[in-house]
Amino acid sequence: MLMQAIGQQYLRNAVHQALMRAIHKHYLRDARSQGLDGQVQGAAISVTQRMSSNLQLNLHWHVLLADGVCTEQDGQATFHPAEPLNTMRVQETLHDAVLRIDKVLKRKGWQDRLPCDN
């Protein structure tokens, strides 16, 4: 069943989008706390990897994020670094990601079909 779920591109994309939204929400919240108004834009590069180095099924993403946000004014882009991470912010972002991914899985009808280690 897990192999079938991983083979569903729409499901992989939906889970990936939920993860990235949670992460970008963290940076947006940080930008607002620094007093940045208007449109702010984060930046990320993400690569999907289906197998581990021993060729076993292990779907995961490698994500490279700019640690901050960009704003634009008068055609000039400015990078604003994020505040340093602390354990609580990492936990909040992870919790948000888990909730978003769970919601996606339920909406797509997969939440109860995946094996769970809990």
C-alpha positions as CSV (number, residue, x, y, z in Angstrom):
1,M,0.0,0.0,0.0
2,L,2.8,2.4,0.8
3,M,4.5,1.8,-2.6
4,Q,1.2,2.6,-4.2
5,A,0.8,5.9,-2.3
6,I,4.4,7.0,-3.1
7,G,3.6,6.2,-6.8
8,Q,0.8,8.8,-6.8
9,Q,2.4,12.0,-8.0
10,Y,-0.6,14.1,-7.1
11,L,-0.3,12.8,-3.5
12,R,3.5,13.4,-3.3
13,N,2.9,17.0,-4.7
14,A,0.2,17.7,-2.2
15,V,2.2,16.5,0.8
16,H,5.3,18.5,-0.5
17,Q,3.2,21.6,-0.9
18,A,1.8,21.2,2.7
19,L,5.3,20.9,4.0
20,M,6.6,23.9,2.1
21,R,3.6,26.0,3.2
22,A,4.3,25.3,6.9
23,I,8.0,26.3,6.4
24,H,7.2,29.4,4.5
25,K,4.6,30.4,7.1
26,H,7.4,30.3,9.7
27,Y,9.4,32.8,7.6
28,L,6.4,35.0,6.9
29,R,5.6,35.1,10.6
30,D,9.2,36.0,11.4
31,A,9.2,38.8,8.8
32,R,6.0,40.3,10.3
33,S,7.6,40.2,13.7
34,Q,10.5,42.2,12.3
35,G,8.0,44.8,11.1
36,L,8.1,44.0,7.4
37,D,4.8,44.8,5.7
38,G,3.5,44.3,2.2
39,Q,4.5,41.4,0.0
40,V,7.4,39.3,1.2
41,Q,8.8,36.3,-0.7
42,G,10.7,33.3,0.5
43,A,13.0,31.2,-1.7
44,A,13.6,27.4,-1.7
45,I,14.9,24.7,-4.0
46,S,13.5,21.2,-3.4
47,V,14.4,17.8,-4.9
48,T,12.4,14.7,-4.4
49,Q,14.3,11.5,-3.8
50,R,12.5,8.1,-3.9
51,M,15.3,5.8,-2.8
52,S,18.0,5.7,-0.2
53,S,21.6,5.0,-1.0
54,N,21.0,1.3,-0.6
55,L,18.1,1.5,-3.1
56,Q,15.4,0.9,-0.6
57,L,12.1,2.8,-0.9
58,N,12.6,6.0,1.1
59,L,10.6,8.9,-0.2
60,H,12.0,12.2,1.1
61,W,12.8,15.7,0.0
62,H,16.1,17.6,0.0
63,V,15.2,21.2,0.7
64,L,17.5,24.2,0.5
65,L,15.9,27.4,2.0
66,A,17.0,31.0,2.0
67,D,17.0,31.7,5.7
68,G,14.9,34.9,5.5
69,V,12.7,36.7,3.0
70,C,12.9,39.2,0.2
71,T,11.0,42.3,-0.4
72,E,10.9,44.5,-3.4
73,Q,10.7,48.3,-3.5
74,D,11.1,50.4,-6.6
75,G,12.4,47.4,-8.6
76,Q,15.1,46.7,-6.0
77,A,15.0,43.4,-4.1
78,T,16.2,43.3,-0.5
79,F,17.0,40.2,1.5
80,H,16.0,40.3,5.2
81,P,17.6,37.5,7.3
82,A,15.4,35.5,9.7
83,E,15.9,35.6,13.4
84,P,18.0,32.7,14.7
85,L,16.0,29.5,15.2
86,N,15.2,28.2,18.6
87,T,13.8,24.8,19.7
88,M,10.2,26.2,20.2
89,R,10.1,27.7,16.7
90,V,11.3,24.4,15.1
91,Q,8.7,22.5,17.1
92,E,5.9,24.9,16.1
93,T,6.9,24.6,12.4
94,L,7.1,20.8,12.6
95,H,3.7,20.7,14.3
96,D,2.1,22.9,11.7
97,A,3.6,20.7,8.9
98,V,2.3,17.5,10.5
99,L,-1.2,19.0,10.8
100,R,-1.2,20.2,7.2
101,I,0.1,16.9,5.9
102,D,-2.5,15.0,7.9
103,K,-5.2,17.2,6.5
104,V,-4.0,16.6,2.9
105,L,-3.9,12.8,3.5
106,K,-7.4,12.8,4.9
107,R,-8.7,15.0,2.0
108,K,-7.1,12.6,-0.5
109,G,-8.4,9.5,1.2
110,W,-5.0,8.1,2.2
111,Q,-4.8,9.0,5.9
112,D,-6.1,5.6,7.2
113,R,-4.4,3.6,4.4
114,L,-0.8,4.3,5.3
115,P,1.0,2.1,7.9
116,C,1.7,4.0,11.1
117,D,4.5,3.3,13.6
118,N,2.6,4.9,16.6
